[in-house]
Amino acid sequence: MNPAPHPSLQRVEKLAYWLDEFITVPGTRFKIGLESLVGMIPVVGDVAGLLMGGYVVVEAHRLGAPAELKWKMVRNVALDGAIGLVPVLGDFFDFAYRSNRRNVQLLLGHYRPSALQRKAAPRRFRWLLLGLLLLAGLALWLLMTR
């Protein structure tokens, strides 16, 4: 374990910020990033999101992260990519799930355990928000297909 900030860790932290949370939605505390914006472009945006998310996994490999950690990260990127293919619902999921931020937190937790001690939103609230967003997305999709 290396407690010193490694350039790769700093790079993936910045990337996760830009991909998942650099824009604050006006009038709210919610944040979105480039992946959410690019993900609105059917198929092309989802492929771009997979490639951008895959970069974090590549950096983890370069840092020598254990296979178990890399598999968790791949699972996060794959889940984000698979659900992202569903119109509207995928956009809401991407907004709530933030696979890049999750993967960077996993990586930081391995190399800098103190990085995980940041105050996080209660999980119950996250799941409630995700559920509401999924229902809203499904309702919107059903309205659009009629």
C-alpha angles and dihedrals in degrees: 000000000000115000094188116096107260118209090236091055091049090048095052091045090056091045092052090050093053094042099045113020121011096112121063112210105240114257093014141072091237118118132201133184143202093284091060091049096045090042090067088073104088116249095337091065092048092051090048089050091052092050093047092047091046090059090068089054090049090053090050089054092049089052090054097248115177119265093246091058092047091050090053089051093048089050090054093050092045093049091049091048096046096048089040089067091067108092115249093345090068092053092053091046092051090051092054103033101050097191094184093056090046091052094048090050089052090050094046090047089058097045102027110023092185090064090073092059091081114121109265130192114262111270092230091061092048092053092046091050092046091050093050092048092049092050091048091049092049092049091049092048091050090050092049094050095053 
